Amino acid sequence: MEPFLEEFFPYVYKKMKSAHENEYCRFDSQLLTLFTSSLYVAALVSSLFASTITRVFGRKWSMFLGGFTFFIGSAFNGFAQNIAMLLIGRILLGFGVGFANQVSSKNCLFP
């Protein structure tokens, strides 16, 4: 994780390397928190829309849309050159997770 922090979050990396820093304050960065939370927030938002899309187009197309956005998000994260690309990738990953989660839970509840 150190090369990742060094490239995308240099401020956090410098704080992590300082010996006098408290263990709980090392990762005190709003940008890192935004990066981490973006997937979960996007999954929450997309699951709200996924039920309507599933009802209109069916589970197959909802799973396809979720898988496609997850794939695109993975590509964005894999080829990321800056923090903006990382955030876009995480948001797309979250949309994919939200769609897949909603469709799979609907499948279990209403066979």
GICOR-V719330 format. One record per residue. N is the residue number from 1. PHI is phi as a letter, one per 40 degrees, with the letter a starting at -180 (none if undefined). PSI is psi in whole degrees, -180 to 180 (none if undefined). Layout:
n->N phi->PHI psi->PSI
n->N phi->PHI psi->PSI
//
This chain:
n->1 phi->none psi->-21
n->2 phi->c psi->-45
n->3 phi->c psi->-36
n->4 phi->c psi->-48
n->5 phi->c psi->-40
n->6 phi->c psi->-37
n->7 phi->c psi->-45
n->8 phi->b psi->-26
n->9 phi->b psi->67
n->10 phi->c psi->-33
n->11 phi->c psi->-44
n->12 phi->c psi->-38
n->13 phi->c psi->-42
n->14 phi->c psi->-41
n->15 phi->c psi->-37
n->16 phi->c psi->-35
n->17 phi->c psi->-18
n->18 phi->c psi->133
n->19 phi->c psi->-24
n->20 phi->c psi->3
n->21 phi->c psi->141
n->22 phi->c psi->145
n->23 phi->d psi->-36
n->24 phi->c psi->-13
n->25 phi->b psi->2
n->26 phi->c psi->-42
n->27 phi->b psi->38
n->28 phi->c psi->83
n->29 phi->a psi->125
n->30 phi->c psi->-33
n->31 phi->c psi->-41
n->32 phi->c psi->-38
n->33 phi->c psi->-41
n->34 phi->c psi->-43
n->35 phi->c psi->-45
n->36 phi->c psi->-44
n->37 phi->c psi->-19
n->38 phi->d psi->-37
n->39 phi->c psi->-46
n->40 phi->c psi->-39
n->41 phi->c psi->-42
n->42 phi->c psi->-38
n->43 phi->c psi->-40
n->44 phi->c psi->-47
n->45 phi->c psi->-45
n->46 phi->c psi->-30
n->47 phi->c psi->-25
n->48 phi->c psi->-35
n->49 phi->c psi->-22
n->50 phi->c psi->-32
n->51 phi->c psi->-41
n->52 phi->c psi->-44
n->53 phi->c psi->-38
n->54 phi->c psi->-41
n->55 phi->c psi->-38
n->56 phi->c psi->-46
n->57 phi->b psi->-14
n->58 phi->g psi->165
n->59 phi->c psi->-37
n->60 phi->d psi->-47
n->61 phi->c psi->-30
n->62 phi->c psi->-42
n->63 phi->c psi->-38
n->64 phi->c psi->-46
n->65 phi->c psi->-43
n->66 phi->c psi->-44
n->67 phi->c psi->-38
n->68 phi->c psi->-45
n->69 phi->c psi->-35
n->70 phi->c psi->-42
n->71 phi->c psi->-45
n->72 phi->c psi->-41
n->73 phi->c psi->-38
n->74 phi->c psi->-39
n->75 phi->c psi->-43
n->76 phi->d psi->-46
n->77 phi->c psi->-37
n->78 phi->c psi->-34
n->79 phi->b psi->17
n->80 phi->c psi->133
n->81 phi->b psi->-16
n->82 phi->a psi->177
n->83 phi->c psi->-30
n->84 phi->c psi->-42
n->85 phi->c psi->-37
n->86 phi->c psi->-44
n->87 phi->c psi->-43
n->88 phi->c psi->-43
n->89 phi->c psi->-43
n->90 phi->c psi->-38
n->91 phi->c psi->-42
n->92 phi->c psi->-39
n->93 phi->c psi->-42
n->94 phi->c psi->-40
n->95 phi->c psi->-41
n->96 phi->c psi->-43
n->97 phi->c psi->-42
n->98 phi->c psi->-43
n->99 phi->c psi->-47
n->100 phi->c psi->-40
n->101 phi->c psi->-44
n->102 phi->c psi->-44
n->103 phi->c psi->-41
n->104 phi->c psi->-38
n->105 phi->c psi->-34
n->106 phi->c psi->-37
n->107 phi->c psi->-37
n->108 phi->c psi->-35
n->109 phi->c psi->-36
n->110 phi->b psi->82
n->111 phi->c psi->none
//
